[in-house]
Amino acid sequence: MVNVVVDIRPSLVAMPFHRAFTRPVVDIDGVEWPARWGTTEVLIEPGAHKIAVFFRYKGQRAARLGVGTEEFTVQGDARIQPRVTARLGPRNGSGFKVKSA
């Protein structure tokens, strides 16, 4: 198992709103992981994966707002910690731009 570091940030303009009213979620291969604005770590198996990052308003359980996706591969070497960045745009209706490093 390897820890993947997911750095999730809203735009600076919308940051106060999102920190107060929304929660980010990380979905890796169809499994949802609760996240936080900032850094979240997810423990996954090495191999090819599809990640989706989105947010929900607090109290919602099914909405997927601002979805951004990326495919990435995790090596089996535990010394290398994979990183993924997810940046949410400033406009209402903006989606996440997800990039693996």
C-alpha positions in Angstrom: 0.0 0.0 0.0 1.2 3.5 -0.8 0.0 6.9 0.6 -1.1 9.3 -2.2 -1.0 12.9 -1.1 -3.9 14.9 -2.6 -3.6 18.7 -2.3 -7.1 20.3 -2.7 -7.5 24.0 -2.9 -10.3 26.4 -4.0 -9.4 29.7 -5.6 -8.3 32.5 -3.3 -11.4 34.5 -4.2 -13.8 31.7 -3.2 -11.7 30.2 -0.3 -13.7 31.7 2.6 -17.0 30.5 1.0 -15.7 27.0 0.4 -14.1 26.6 3.8 -17.4 27.6 5.5 -20.0 25.8 3.4 -18.4 22.9 1.4 -16.4 19.8 1.8 -14.1 18.2 -0.8 -14.3 14.5 -1.6 -11.7 12.3 -3.4 -12.9 9.3 -5.4 -10.3 6.8 -6.4 -11.5 3.9 -8.6 -15.1 4.4 -7.4 -14.3 4.5 -3.7 -15.1 7.9 -2.0 -12.8 9.3 0.6 -13.8 12.3 2.8 -11.2 15.0 2.3 -10.4 18.5 3.6 -9.4 21.7 1.9 -5.6 21.4 2.0 -3.8 18.1 2.2 -5.5 14.7 2.4 -3.7 11.4 2.3 -5.2 8.2 0.8 -3.8 4.7 1.1 -4.1 2.7 -2.1 -2.5 -0.2 -3.9 0.2 0.3 -6.6 -1.0 0.3 -10.2 -3.1 2.4 -12.5 -5.9 4.4 -11.0 -8.6 7.0 -11.9 -9.1 9.9 -9.4 -12.0 12.3 -9.3 -12.1 15.3 -7.0 -15.3 17.2 -6.3 -17.1 19.0 -3.5 -20.4 18.9 -1.7 -22.2 21.4 0.4 -22.1 20.4 4.0 -25.0 18.1 4.8 -25.3 16.8 1.2 -24.5 13.1 0.6 -24.9 12.5 -3.2 -24.0 15.7 -5.1 -20.8 15.9 -7.1 -20.0 19.5 -7.9 -17.0 20.8 -9.8 -15.8 17.3 -10.7 -12.3 17.0 -12.1 -10.6 13.7 -13.1 -7.2 12.4 -13.9 -5.6 9.0 -14.5 -2.4 8.2 -12.8 -0.1 5.3 -11.9 1.3 4.5 -8.4 4.6 2.7 -8.3 5.2 0.0 -5.7 8.1 1.8 -4.2 6.9 3.1 -0.8 9.8 5.6 -0.6 8.2 7.6 -3.5 5.0 9.3 -2.3 2.8 10.2 -5.2 1.2 13.7 -5.3 -2.0 14.9 -6.9 -3.0 18.5 -7.0 -6.6 19.6 -7.5 -7.4 23.3 -8.0 -10.9 24.7 -8.1 -11.6 27.7 -10.4 -12.9 31.0 -9.1 -16.3 31.1 -10.8 -19.5 29.5 -9.8 -19.6 26.4 -11.9 -15.9 26.0 -12.2 -14.5 22.5 -12.0 -11.3 21.1 -10.5 -8.2 20.9 -12.6 -6.5 17.7 -11.4 -2.9 16.9 -12.1 -0.7 14.1 -10.9 3.0 14.6 -10.3 
